[in-house]
């Protein structure tokens, strides 16, 4: 008879215990018990599984570094995986200056053609919001509309295939009493019935991310301008041509520009507003989410963004390991424990129970 087939039954067991020999799957356990390295080996498995559970459940353990850098050879900022730029204070519009018009110009180049993330947002707690998102290869505008603040409702405008072309894209969003128009590279791309007012362009400005929850955008930002008026098609085309050739738009007084960021500092943590007096932008040293939401309901948090599904995968993996470990610990404890473990989870459960006993009873390993 083959000697190897008799290995599980031929090996002796520690004194005071009766081992049940299982052919094939129990050889490693019996070998560990015979040569006295059982405690160390099981403790290593226990610690490894606990480290995996903690890593998946608590990641990140600290705020990562804000991945925003200057382009160096040209004006602009580069946004990485965890990145954000926030205005130093809120954009405030006095009631006398209020109106039903506003415009924003963004000169940018995304790192990925297909993505789902926020690259610009106006946000103020308890007030209407305005988000500009890259949605697949297109642009998606999200806003709350309505004259009554208590009865405002969400609205969206989707412009397809905006980011399909290679190179920088010059986006212009203008809005007035007749609705909203979106321009790409100085040409009209789409119009909608969403009517934004000057108040929608107020609050803290967040660039490269979303307030409330992580939704980082990656790419290059070359220029940004905000107006308290609805730009006309000739004005949009003039701004695109002058910004492309002179690296700054040619702005007239009647366009009521309130913010112009050329990103020409090329160093430091502050982006200065060329319109004085104005609100500057700052680059945090650590990645931070403005007014981050704690325990947000899943039906409001759900999105198709890469960061959302990455967080879901980590949460499900950590939950599965934690529940599985708990169930097997309970099963092994109810079984009495002295029998030989039959699976990896029972092996881990036995080690966890013994480790806890040694900790609370101050016992030393055998």
SEGU-867009 format. One record per residue: residue number from 1; residue in one letter; x, y, z of N, C-alpha, C in turn. Coordinates in pm, whole numbers. Layout:
PT     i   aa     n.xx     n.yy     n.zz    ca.xx    ca.yy    ca.zz     c.xx     c.yy     c.zz
PT   NUM    A        X        Y        Z        X        Y        Z        X        Y        Z
...
This chain:
PT     i   aa     n.xx     n.yy     n.zz    ca.xx    ca.yy    ca.zz     c.xx     c.yy     c.zz
PT     1    X       85     -120        0        0        0        0       89      125        0
PT     2    X       40      223      -72      118      348      -79      130      411       59
PT     3    X      258      443       99      281      500      231      220      637      245
PT     4    X      212      714      135      159      850      142       10      849      175
PT     5    X      -62      749      126     -205      742      154     -231      714      302
PT     6    X     -131      656      372     -149      627      513     -101      739      603
PT     7    X      -52      848      545        8      955      624      -86     1014      727
PT     8    X     -215     1044      695     -300     1105      794     -325     1018      915
PT     9    X     -336      883      898     -365      796     1010     -240      752     1081
PT    10    X     -125      762     1014       -1      716     1076       55      818     1172
PT    11    X       25      941     1153       83     1045     1237       17     1044     1374
PT    12    X      100     1066     1478       47     1070     1614      -10     1206     1643
PT    13    X      -95     1214     1743     -160     1340     1780     -110     1384     1915
PT    14    X     -124     1512     1949      -79     1560     2080     -151     1486     2192
PT    15    X      -86     1477     2309     -147     1403     2422     -280     1464     2461
PT    16    X     -375     1379     2501     -504     1425     2549     -602     1459     2440
PT    17    X     -566     1439     2313     -658     1472     2204     -667     1355     2107
PT    18    X     -784     1338     2053     -807     1233     1954     -834     1299     1821
PT    19    X     -744     1284     1725     -756     1347     1594     -831     1259     1497
PT    20    X     -915     1323     1419     -988     1254     1313     -911     1277     1183
PT    21    X     -869     1172     1123     -785     1182     1004     -873     1197      881
PT    22    X     -849     1300      806     -917     1322      679     -814     1311      567
PT    23    X     -838     1223      473     -744     1203      364     -737     1327      278
PT    24    X     -618     1369      244     -597     1480      151     -609     1616      219
PT    25    X     -732     1659      254     -752     1797      299     -704     1820      441
PT    26    X     -679     1712      523     -639     1730      662     -489     1712      683
PT    27    X     -416     1683      578     -273     1656      596     -197     1776      651
PT    28    X     -228     1895      598     -157     2013      642     -184     2040      789
PT    29    X     -311     2025      832     -346     2050      971     -276     1952     1065
PT    30    X     -274     1822     1027     -210     1720     1111      -60     1745     1117
PT    31    X       -2     1786     1006      141     1814     1005      173     1930     1098
PT    32    X       87     2032     1096      108     2147     1185       96     2106     1331
PT    33    X       -6     2023     1362      -26     1980     1500       92     1896     1549
PT    34    X      147     1813     1461      256     1723     1502      384     1800     1531
PT    35    X      415     1897     1446      544     1964     1459      537     2090     1544
PT    36    X      425     2114     1608      421     2217     1711      419     2360     1663
PT    37    X      392     2385     1535      387     2523     1483      245     2568     1461
PT    38    X      149     2498     1517        7     2527     1495      -29     2668     1538
PT    39    X        9     2707     1658      -33     2836     1712       19     2951     1628
PT    40    X      144     2946     1592      202     3054     1513      138     3063     1375
PT    41    X      118     2950     1311       61     2949     1177      -83     3001     1177
PT    42    X     -165     2954     1272     -303     2999     1278     -314     3146     1315
PT    43    X     -225     3193     1400     -225     3335     1435     -193     3422     1313
PT    44    X     -103     3374     1229      -71     3449     1109     -192     3456     1016
PT    45    X     -264     3345     1001     -385     3345      918     -489     3439      975
PT    46    X     -508     3435     1106     -606     3522     1173     -573     3669     1149
PT    47    X     -447     3704     1169     -407     3844     1151     -421     3887     1005
PT    48    X     -390     3798      912     -400     3833      770     -545     3863      732
PT    49    X     -638     3776      776     -779     3798      742     -832     3924      807
PT    50    X     -794     3949      931     -838     4072      998     -785     4196      928
PT    51    X     -661     4191      882     -604     4305      809     -680     4331      680
PT    52    X     -718     4224      609     -794     4240      486     -930     4303      514
PT    53    X     -998     4255      619    -1130     4309      654    -1120     4456      691
PT    54    X    -1022     4491      775    -1006     4631      816     -969     4720      699
PT    55    X     -884     4671      610     -844     4752      495     -962     4780      403
PT    56    X    -1042     4677      374    -1157     4695      286    -1265     4780      350
PT    57    X    -1284     4766      481    -1392     4837      548    -1360     4980      586
PT    58    X    -1233     5009      616    -1197     5141      667    -1118     5225      569
PT    59    X    -1085     5173      451    -1005     5249      355    -1080     5372      304
PT    60    X    -1017     5488      285     -879     5515      325     -868     5548      473
PT    61    X     -753     5510      534     -735     5532      677     -709     5680      708
PT    62    X     -669     5754      610     -646     5898      628     -673     5966      495
PT    63    X     -689     6096      502     -716     6171      379     -594     6164      288
PT    64    X     -610     6120      163     -495     6113       72     -450     6253       31
PT    65    X     -334     6258      -26     -280     6385      -74     -364     6435     -191
PT    66    X     -388     6565     -193     -465     6625     -302     -382     6621     -431
PT    67    X     -428     6545     -528     -351     6521     -650     -379     6629     -754
PT    68    X     -346     6752     -720     -358     6866     -811     -220     6927     -828
PT    69    X     -174     6936     -951      -41     6993     -980      -50     7093    -1094
PT    70    X       45     7181    -1100       54     7278    -1209      112     7211    -1333
PT    71    X       66     7254    -1448      115     7195    -1573      261     7229    -1598
PT    72    X      304     7344    -1552      446     7380    -1564      480     7454    -1691
PT    73    X      469     7389    -1806      508     7450    -1932      399     7538    -1993
PT    74    X      280     7531    -1939      172     7615    -1988       78     7646    -1871
PT    75    X      -12     7741    -1890     -106     7777    -1785     -207     7664    -1765
PT    76    X     -234     7632    -1640     -335     7532    -1613     -298     7440    -1497
PT    77    X     -396     7360    -1457     -380     7263    -1349     -409     7123    -1401
PT    78    X     -341     7025    -1342     -365     6886    -1372     -433     6820    -1252
PT    79    X     -546     6753    -1276     -621     6687    -1171     -601     6536    -1183
PT    80    X     -567     6471    -1068     -545     6327    -1066     -661     6252    -1006
PT    81    X     -631     6140     -938     -736     6050     -890     -817     6114     -777
PT    82    X     -749     6161     -671     -817     6230     -562     -775     6376     -568
PT    83    X     -861     6462     -620     -821     6599     -644     -940     6693     -633
PT    84    X     -913     6814     -585    -1017     6916     -575     -954     7053     -558
PT    85    X    -1024     7154     -607     -988     7294     -587    -1115     7364     -541
PT    86    X    -1105     7446     -435    -1223     7507     -374    -1202     7658     -365
PT    87    X    -1310     7733     -382    -1301     7878     -369    -1278     7915     -222
PT    88    X    -1203     8022     -200    -1169     8065      -64    -1291     8113       13
PT    89    X    -1393     8158      -57    -1518     8201        5    -1631     8182      -97
PT    90    X    -1752     8214      -57    -1867     8194     -145    -1886     8311     -240
PT    91    X    -1940     8283     -357    -1982     8387     -450    -2120     8437     -405
PT    92    X    -2127     8563     -370    -2252     8622     -321    -2302     8727     -418
PT    93    X    -2429     8720     -450    -2494     8816     -538    -2599     8891     -458
PT    94    X    -2584     9022     -449    -2681     9102     -376    -2815     9101     -448
PT    95    X    -2922     9117     -372    -3056     9112     -432    -3074     9216     -540
PT    96    X    -3010     9331     -525    -3022     9436     -628    -2952     9395     -756
PT    97    X    -2854     9303     -744    -2780     9259     -862    -2839     9132     -923
PT    98    X    -2939     9077     -856    -2996     8952     -903    -3063     8965    -1037
PT    99    X    -3079     8853    -1103    -3143     8852    -1233    -3165     8711    -1279
PT   100    X    -3216     8697    -1398    -3245     8566    -1455    -3146     8532    -1566
PT   101    X    -3021     8558    -1543    -2921     8528    -1644    -2787     8500    -1577
PT   102    X    -2705     8426    -1646    -2571     8393    -1599    -2501     8306    -1700
PT   103    X    -2368     8306    -1694    -2288     8227    -1790    -2161     8180    -1721
PT   104    X    -2111     8067    -1768    -1984     8014    -1720    -1907     7956    -1839
PT   105    X    -1778     7982    -1842    -1689     7930    -1947    -1582     7844    -1882
PT   106    X    -1561     7725    -1937    -1460     7632    -1886    -1377     7581    -2002
PT   107    X    -1247     7593    -1989    -1154     7541    -2088    -1082     7423    -2025
PT   108    X    -1108     7302    -2073    -1058     7182    -2006    -1029     7071    -2105
PT   109    X     -958     6970    -2054     -928     6851    -2133     -932     6730    -2039
PT   110    X    -1035     6644    -2047    -1043     6528    -1958     -938     6422    -1992
PT   111    X     -899     6345    -1889     -803     6237    -1912     -867     6117    -1981
PT   112    X     -998     6100    -1959    -1070     5987    -2017    -1190     6038    -2096
PT   113    X    -1208     5983    -2215    -1324     6022    -2296    -1452     5973    -2231
PT   114    X    -1450     5849    -2181    -1568     5790    -2117    -1549     5795    -1966
PT   115    X    -1632     5870    -1900    -1623     5884    -1755    -1757     5935    -1703
PT   116    X    -1771     5935    -1571    -1893     5986    -1507    -1851     6052    -1377
PT   117    X    -1830     6183    -1379    -1779     6253    -1263    -1808     6403    -1279
PT   118    X    -1791     6476    -1169    -1821     6619    -1164    -1693     6700    -1178
PT   119    X    -1692     6797    -1267    -1573     6882    -1281    -1597     7025    -1235
PT   120    X    -1722     7064    -1209    -1747     7199    -1158    -1882     7201    -1087
PT   121    X    -1888     7269     -973    -2013     7276     -897    -2018     7404     -816
PT   122    X    -2137     7465     -811    -2167     7574     -719    -2252     7515     -607
PT   123    X    -2209     7537     -483    -2278     7471     -373    -2286     7562     -251
PT   124    X    -2404     7561     -189    -2426     7630      -63    -2524     7547       18
PT   125    X    -2495     7511      143    -2583     7424      221    -2725     7480      230
PT   126    X    -2822     7397      195    -2962     7436      202    -3011     7520       87
PT   127    X    -2925     7553       -8    -2963     7637     -121    -2953     7557     -251
PT   128    X    -3006     7609     -361    -2998     7539     -489    -2854     7512     -530
PT   129    X    -2836     7412     -613    -2703     7373     -658    -2697     7377     -810
PT   130    X    -2576     7376     -862    -2551     7370    -1006    -2427     7286    -1027
PT   131    X    -2442     7174    -1098    -2332     7083    -1126    -2309     7074    -1276
PT   132    X    -2182     7071    -1315    -2143     7038    -1451    -2064     6907    -1445
PT   133    X    -2114     6804    -1514    -2057     6671    -1505    -2016     6619    -1643
PT   134    X    -1910     6540    -1642    -1878     6461    -1759    -1956     6331    -1747
PT   135    X    -2046     6307    -1841    -2133     6190    -1838    -2105     6107    -1962
PT   136    X    -2036     5994    -1942    -1984     5913    -2054    -1896     6004    -2140
PT   137    X    -1929     6023    -2267    -1850     6112    -2351    -1917     6247    -2369
PT   138    X    -2019     6275    -2290    -2095     6399    -2304    -2090     6486    -2181
PT   139    X    -2167     6593    -2186    -2178     6690    -2077    -2318     6682    -2018
PT   140    X    -2325     6683    -1886    -2454     6680    -1817    -2462     6794    -1718
PT   141    X    -2564     6877    -1732    -2588     6988    -1641    -2699     6949    -1545
PT   142    X    -2672     6959    -1416    -2771     6929    -1312    -2796     7055    -1231
PT   143    X    -2922     7088    -1207    -2957     7210    -1134    -3092     7194    -1067
PT   144    X    -3118     7281     -970    -3249     7294     -908    -3312     7422     -959
PT   145    X    -3431     7412    -1016    -3495     7528    -1077    -3628     7556    -1010
PT   146    X    -3675     7679    -1025    -3802     7722     -965    -3784     7852     -891
PT   147    X    -3888     7935     -890    -3880     8064     -822    -3890     8050     -671
PT   148    X    -3967     7952     -624    -3984     7931     -481    -3878     7833     -432
PT   149    X    -3795     7875     -336    -3688     7789     -288    -3740     7660     -227
PT   150    X    -3857     7664     -164    -3911     7545     -100    -3974     7448     -200
PT   151    X    -3996     7494     -323    -4062     7409     -423    -3976     7388     -547
PT   152    X    -3847     7413     -536    -3760     7392     -651    -3741     7243     -677
PT   153    X    -3724     7207     -803    -3709     7067     -840    -3587     7049     -929
PT   154    X    -3537     6926     -929    -3417     6896    -1005    -3445     6893    -1155
PT   155    X    -3350     6941    -1232    -3360     6941    -1378    -3221     6911    -1435
PT   156    X    -3218     6858    -1556    -3090     6822    -1618    -3094     6851    -1767
PT   157    X    -2977     6870    -1823    -2959     6892    -1967    -2837     6811    -2010
PT   158    X    -2857     6720    -2105    -2750     6632    -2149    -2710     6665    -2292
PT   159    X    -2582     6689    -2312    -2526     6716    -2445    -2431     6601    -2478
PT   160    X    -2462     6525    -2581    -2384     6406    -2613    -2260     6439    -2694
PT   161    X    -2160     6348    -2680    -2038     6347    -2763    -1958     6476    -2755
PT   162    X    -1961     6542    -2639    -1884     6665    -2623    -1735     6636    -2614
PT   163    X    -1698     6526    -2547    -1556     6499    -2519    -1499     6391    -2611
PT   164    X    -1563     6365    -2722    -1511     6264    -2814    -1385     6311    -2887
PT   165    X    -1374     6438    -2914    -1257     6490    -2985    -1137     6496    -2892
PT   166    X    -1019     6483    -2949     -896     6491    -2872     -856     6637    -2853
PT   167    X     -786     6665    -2745     -740     6800    -2719     -836     6875    -2627
PT   168    X     -801     6999    -2592     -884     7079    -2502    -1019     7115    -2563
PT   169    X    -1120     7128    -2475    -1256     7163    -2514    -1292     7295    -2445
PT   170    X    -1346     7389    -2521    -1390     7516    -2465    -1543     7511    -2450
PT   171    X    -1590     7496    -2326    -1733     7483    -2298    -1788     7617    -2247
PT   172    X    -1905     7652    -2296    -1974     7771    -2250    -2120     7737    -2222
PT   173    X    -2166     7769    -2102    -2306     7748    -2064    -2366     7885    -2035
PT   174    X    -2466     7924    -2111    -2533     8052    -2091    -2680     8027    -2064
PT   175    X    -2740     8113    -1983    -2881     8094    -1949    -2947     8230    -1928
PT   176    X    -3074     8236    -1968    -3153     8358    -1954    -3301     8324    -1949
PT   177    X    -3385     8421    -1981    -3530     8401    -1971    -3582     8302    -2076
PT   178    X    -3507     8279    -2182    -3551     8188    -2287    -3498     8046    -2270
PT   179    X    -3415     8023    -2171    -3362     7890    -2148    -3211     7889    -2142
PT   180    X    -3153     7770    -2157    -3009     7749    -2145    -2951     7702    -2278
PT   181    X    -2834     7752    -2310    -2763     7713    -2432    -2623     7665    -2396
PT   182    X    -2577     7559    -2462    -2444     7504    -2440    -2365     7516    -2570
PT   183    X    -2244     7573    -2560    -2156     7592    -2676    -2029     7509    -2654
PT   184    X    -1978     7452    -2762    -1848     7383    -2759    -1759     7446    -2865
PT   185    X    -1643     7494    -2820    -1546     7561    -2910    -1611     7675    -2987
PT   186    X    -1697     7752    -2920    -1758     7870    -2978    -1881     7846    -3063
PT   187    X    -1921     7720    -3082    -2037     7688    -3166    -2149     7629    -3082
PT   188    X    -2273     7664    -3116    -2388     7615    -3041    -2401     7464    -3055
PT   189    X    -2413     7393    -2940    -2426     7248    -2940    -2567     7203    -2906
PT   190    X    -2632     7271    -2809    -2766     7230    -2769    -2830     7340    -2685
PT   191    X    -2963     7346    -2692    -3040     7438    -2609    -3142     7358    -2528
PT   192    X    -3185     7415    -2415    -3283     7350    -2330    -3371     7452    -2262
PT   193    X    -3480     7404    -2202    -3577     7491    -2138    -3541     7522    -1992
PT   194    X    -3428     7473    -1946    -3385     7505    -1809    -3349     7652    -1802
PT   195    X    -3410     7724    -1710    -3382     7867    -1694    -3310     7889    -1562
PT   196    X    -3182     7919    -1573    -3101     7946    -1456    -3102     8096    -1426
PT   197    X    -3089     8128    -1300    -3083     8268    -1259    -2944     8299    -1203
PT   198    X    -2920     8424    -1172    -2791     8463    -1117    -2763     8394     -986
PT   199    X    -2868     8365     -909    -2849     8299     -780    -2796     8157     -794
PT   200    X    -2814     8095     -910    -2761     7960     -931    -2610     7959     -944
PT   201    X    -2550     8073     -968    -2405     8084     -979    -2346     8143     -852
PT   202    X    -2405     8109     -738    -2357     8157     -608    -2318     8039     -521
PT   203    X    -2254     8069     -408    -2209     7966     -316    -2062     7935     -336
PT   204    X    -2015     7830     -268    -1876     7787     -283    -1859     7718     -418
PT   205    X    -1748     7748     -482    -1716     7687     -610    -1623     7569     -586
PT   206    X    -1661     7452     -635    -1581     7331     -622    -1542     7286     -763
PT   207    X    -1413     7266     -785    -1361     7228     -916    -1292     7093     -905
PT   208    X    -1324     7004     -998    -1260     6873    -1003    -1322     6770     -912
PT   209    X    -1430     6804     -842    -1493     6710     -751    -1634     6758     -722
PT   210    X    -1706     6679     -642    -1843     6712     -606    -1852     6739     -456
PT   211    X    -1931     6836     -413    -1957     6852     -270    -2047     6740     -219
PT   212    X    -2034     6707      -93    -2120     6605      -33    -2061     6466      -36
PT   213    X    -2004     6423     -149    -1946     6290     -161    -1838     6289     -268
PT   214    X    -1739     6198     -256    -1630     6196     -355    -1680     6166     -495
PT   215    X    -1633     6243     -591    -1670     6222     -732    -1564     6289     -820
PT   216    X    -1439     6251     -797    -1326     6322     -856    -1322     6308    -1008
PT   217    X    -1283     6418    -1070    -1261     6423    -1214    -1112     6434    -1239
PT   218    X    -1064     6371    -1345     -922     6378    -1380     -906     6439    -1518
PT   219    X     -807     6526    -1530     -781     6594    -1657     -706     6723    -1634
PT   220    X     -712     6813    -1732     -644     6942    -1726     -746     7055    -1733
PT   221    X     -727     7154    -1647     -812     7274    -1647     -726     7392    -1688
PT   222    X     -764     7458    -1798     -682     7563    -1857     -739     7702    -1835
PT   223    X     -867     7714    -1807     -926     7847    -1786    -1068     7837    -1736
PT   224    X    -1114     7942    -1666    -1249     7945    -1611    -1293     8090    -1596
PT   225    X    -1418     8118    -1637    -1474     8253    -1624    -1622     8243    -1590
PT   226    X    -1670     8339    -1509    -1810     8342    -1465    -1865     8481    -1492
PT   227    X    -1991     8487    -1540    -2053     8615    -1576    -2192     8625    -1513
PT   228    X    -2235     8748    -1488    -2370     8774    -1439    -2461     8815    -1553
PT   229    X    -2434     8769    -1671    -2517     8801    -1787    -2522     8682    -1881
PT   230    X    -2620     8682    -1969    -2631     8577    -2069    -2550     8617    -2192
PT   231    X    -2442     8546    -2217    -2356     8577    -2331    -2427     8543    -2462
PT   232    X    -2407     8624    -2561    -2463     8599    -2694    -2368     8510    -2774
PT   233    X    -2417     8457    -2886    -2334     8369    -2970    -2208     8440    -3020
PT   234    X    -2215     8567    -3068    -2092     8635    -3110    -1994     8655    -2994
PT   235    X    -2044     8683    -2874    -1955     8700    -2759    -1886     8569    -2723
PT   236    X    -1961     8458    -2730    -1902     8328    -2699    -1792     8295    -2799
PT   237    X    -1816     8319    -2926    -1715     8291    -3029    -1592     8379    -3012
PT   238    X    -1614     8506    -2977    -1500     8597    -2957    -1415     8552    -2838
PT   239    X    -1479     8512    -2730    -1404     8464    -2614    -1322     8340    -2648
PT   240    X    -1381     8249    -2724    -1310     8127    -2760    -1186     8159    -2845
PT   241    X    -1201     8246    -2942    -1088     8278    -3030     -979     8355    -2958
PT   242    X    -1017     8453    -2876     -916     8531    -2805     -847     8449    -2696
PT   243    X     -923     8361    -2629     -862     8278    -2525     -765     8178    -2586
PT   244    X     -798     8127    -2703     -710     8030    -2767     -582     8095    -2818
PT   245    X     -591     8219    -2870     -473     8285    -2925     -396     8366    -2822
PT   246    X     -467     8435    -2733     -401     8524    -2636     -397     8468    -2495
PT   247    X     -453     8347    -2474     -460     8281    -2343     -540     8362    -2242
PT   248    X     -628     8448    -2288     -725     8516    -2204     -834     8574    -2293
PT   249    X     -960     8576    -2245    -1069     8625    -2330    -1072     8778    -2334
PT   250    X    -1125     8830    -2442    -1146     8973    -2454    -1286     9005    -2404
PT   251    X    -1293     9066    -2283    -1420     9086    -2213    -1455     9234    -2212
PT   252    X    -1582     9263    -2241    -1632     9401    -2234    -1706     9421    -2102
PT   253    X    -1728     9548    -2067    -1790     9580    -1938    -1935     9533    -1929
PT   254    X    -2006     9536    -2040    -2148     9498    -2034    -2168     9348    -2015
PT   255    X    -2062     9268    -2021    -2075     9124    -1997    -2075     9090    -1848
PT   256    X    -2042     9187    -1764    -2052     9174    -1618    -1976     9052    -1567
PT   257    X    -1850     9050    -1597    -1764     8940    -1551    -1736     8954    -1401
PT   258    X    -1757     8844    -1326    -1730     8847    -1182    -1612     8758    -1143
PT   259    X    -1568     8671    -1233    -1454     8585    -1202    -1383     8545    -1331
PT   260    X    -1250     8553    -1327    -1167     8513    -1440    -1041     8448    -1384
PT   261    X    -1024     8320    -1413     -907     8246    -1363     -827     8198    -1484
PT   262    X     -704     8250    -1496     -617     8215    -1608     -521     8103    -1573
PT   263    X     -505     8071    -1444     -415     7966    -1398     -273     7989    -1451
PT   264    X     -231     8114    -1446      -97     8149    -1495        5     8163    -1382
PT   265    X      -32     8128    -1259       64     8136    -1148      174     8032    -1162
PT   266    X      136     7910    -1205      227     7798    -1230      301     7751    -1106
PT   267    X      263     7799     -988      322     7755     -862      236     7807     -748
PT   268    X      247     7742     -633      174     7787     -516       41     7717     -499
PT   269    X      -33     7758     -396     -160     7695     -361     -279     7788     -383
PT   270    X     -258     7903     -448     -366     8000     -469     -377     8032     -617
PT   271    X     -501     8031     -667     -531     8075     -803     -605     8208     -791
PT   272    X     -546     8314     -844     -599     8448     -824     -708     8481     -926
PT   273    X     -808     8549     -876     -915     8600     -961     -867     8729    -1027
PT   274    X     -867     8731    -1161     -818     8849    -1232     -918     8964    -1229
PT   275    X    -1041     8936    -1187    -1142     9041    -1171    -1141     9088    -1027
PT   276    X    -1111     9215    -1006    -1098     9269     -869    -1216     9358     -835
PT   277    X    -1263     9352     -707    -1228     9248     -610    -1299     9119     -644
PT   278    X    -1240     9009     -608    -1300     8881     -645    -1261     8771     -549
PT   279    X    -1316     8654     -574    -1293     8536     -490    -1181     8453     -552
PT   280    X    -1079     8423     -474     -970     8339     -520    -1001     8191     -501
PT   281    X     -925     8108     -567     -932     7963     -549     -809     7916     -472
PT   282    X     -826     7811     -394     -710     7756     -325     -704     7605     -345
PT   283    X     -582     7551     -340     -557     7409     -360     -523     7348     -225
PT   284    X     -614     7271     -164     -585     7210      -33     -467     7114      -43
PT   285    X     -393     7102       66     -281     7009       69     -330     6864       70
PT   286    X     -439     6838      145     -500     6706      151     -632     6707       77
PT   287    X     -665     6592       20     -794     6579      -49     -907     6591       52
PT   288    X    -1003     6676       24    -1115     6700      115    -1243     6714       33
PT   289    X    -1353     6663       88    -1484     6675       26    -1562     6781      103
PT   290    X    -1606     6884       36    -1677     6993      101    -1812     6945      154
PT   291    X    -1837     6967      284    -1963     6927      350    -1998     6782      319
PT   292    X    -1906     6694      351    -1926     6552      320    -2046     6497      396
PT   293    X    -2128     6418      326    -2251     6362      384    -2216     6233      456
PT   294    X    -2269     6216      579    -2247     6096      658    -2374     6011      657
PT   295    X    -2360     5882      620    -2472     5788      615    -2582     5839      521
PT   296    X    -2546     5865      398    -2644     5910      298    -2727     5792      250
PT   297    X    -2859     5805      234    -2943     5696      182    -2895     5651       44
PT   298    X    -2900     5519       19    -2844     5466     -105    -2920     5516     -228
PT   299    X    -3051     5547     -214    -3127     5589     -332    -3091     5731     -375
PT   300    X    -3034     5811     -285    -2987     5944     -324    -2839     5944     -357
PT   301    X    -2764     5849     -302    -2620     5843     -327    -2587     5776     -459
PT   302    X    -2678     5693     -510    -2648     5609     -627    -2607     5693     -747
PT   303    X    -2503     5647     -816    -2459     5708     -941    -2379     5603    -1017
PT   304    X    -2350     5631    -1142    -2274     5538    -1225    -2127     5575    -1231
PT   305    X    -2079     5657    -1138    -1941     5703    -1141    -1845     5592    -1098
PT   306    X    -1722     5605    -1140    -1619     5507    -1108    -1592     5503     -957
PT   307    X    -1588     5619     -893    -1562     5624     -749    -1674     5557     -669
PT   308    X    -1800     5571     -715    -1912     5511     -643    -1902     5359     -646
PT   309    X    -1880     5299     -763    -1875     5154     -772    -1750     5097     -707
PT   310    X    -1642     5174     -703    -1523     5130     -630    -1552     5120     -481
PT   311    X    -1624     5219     -427    -1662     5215     -286    -1758     5101     -257
PT   312    X    -1853     5075     -349    -1947     4965     -330    -1873     4831     -325
PT   313    X    -1776     4811     -413    -1701     4685     -417    -1625     4663     -287
PT   314    X    -1560     4768     -235    -1486     4755     -110    -1581     4723        6
PT   315    X    -1697     4789        8    -1793     4766      117    -1847     4624      114
PT   316    X    -1886     4575       -3    -1940     4440      -15    -1835     4335       21
PT   317    X    -1712     4355      -22    -1606     4259        9    -1579     4253      158
PT   318    X    -1569     4370      222    -1547     4372      366    -1663     4313      443
PT   319    X    -1786     4341      400    -1904     4287      469    -1909     4135      455
PT   320    X    -1879     4082      337    -1882     3937      315    -1781     3867      405
PT   321    X    -1659     3920      412    -1558     3857      496    -1596     3863      643
PT   322    X    -1650     3977      686    -1687     3992      827    -1800     3897      865
PT   323    X    -1906     3891      783    -2019     3802      814    -1976     3656      809
PT   324    X    -1897     3619      708    -1852     3480      697    -1766     3441      817
PT   325    X    -1679     3530      857    -1596     3499      973    -1679     3483     1099
PT   326    X    -1777     3571     1118    -1862     3564     1237    -1942     3433     1240
PT   327    X    -1998     3394     1127    -2077     3271     1120    -1992     3150     1152
PT   328    X    -1872     3143     1095    -1788     3027     1118    -1733     3024     1259
PT   329    X    -1708     3139     1319    -1667     3142     1459    -1778     3084     1547
PT   330    X    -1902     3124     1521    -2015     3073     1599    -2032     2923     1580
PT   331    X    -2020     2876     1457    -2036     2732     1430    -1926     2652     1496
PT   332    X    -1805     2703     1491    -1694     2629     1552    -1704     2630     1703
PT   333    X    -1753     2742     1761    -1768     2748     1906    -1877     2651     1954
PT   334    X    -1987     2639     1878    -2095     2549     1916    -2056     2402     1901
PT   335    X    -1963     2374     1810    -1923     2236     1787    -1837     2180     1899
PT   336    X    -1791     2264     1988    -1709     2218     2100    -1563     2246     2082
PT   337    X    -1516     2259     1959    -1380     2303     1935    -1272     2198     1934
PT   338    X    -1281     2084     2009    -1165     1995     2017    -1140     1916     1890
PT   339    X    -1242     1901     1804    -1220     1821     1683    -1129     1896     1586
PT   340    X    -1076     1823     1491     -984     1880     1394    -1058     1972     1297
PT   341    X    -1013     2096     1273    -1080     2187     1178    -1086     2126     1039
PT   342    X    -1199     2148      970    -1220     2087      839    -1205     2186      723
PT   343    X    -1195     2313      751    -1187     2411      643    -1102     2529      686
PT   344    X    -1074     2615      590     -995     2735      620    -1063     2822      724
PT   345    X    -1198     2839      710    -1270     2926      804    -1268     2868      945
PT   346    X    -1280     2735      959    -1272     2675     1092    -1131     2688     1148
PT   347    X    -1032     2678     1060     -894     2699     1102     -877     2840     1158
PT   348    X     -932     2939     1085     -923     3079     1129    -1004     3102     1256
PT   349    X    -1122     3038     1265    -1207     3055     1382    -1139     3001     1507
PT   350    X    -1076     2884     1494    -1007     2825     1608     -896     2916     1657
PT   351    X     -820     2970     1564     -712     3060     1602     -764     3186     1668
PT   352    X     -877     3242     1615     -934     3363     1673     -981     3339     1816
PT   353    X    -1049     3224     1841    -1098     3194     1975     -982     3176     2073
PT   354    X     -879     3104     2030     -766     3082     2119     -690     3211     2146
PT   355    X     -677     3295     2044     -608     3423     2063     -683     3510     2164
PT   356    X     -818     3512     2153     -899     3591     2247     -884     3538     2389
PT   357    X     -882     3404     2405     -866     3347     2538     -731     3385     2599
PT   358    X     -627     3382     2519     -496     3418     2572     -489     3564     2610
PT   359    X     -559     3649     2533     -556     3792     2563     -628     3821     2695
PT   360    X     -749     3765     2709     -829     3796     2829     -778     3723     2953
PT   361    X     -720     3603     2935     -669     3528     3049     -519     3549     3071
PT   362    X     -459     3632     2981     -316     3659     2990     -234     3531     2981
PT   363    X     -279     3439     2894     -206     3315     2875      -97     3334     2772
PT   364    X        3     3252     2775      110     3255     2677       89     3140     2580
PT   365    X      135     3154     2456      118     3047     2358      193     2921     2402
PT   366    X      136     2806     2365      198     2680     2399      329     2663     2324
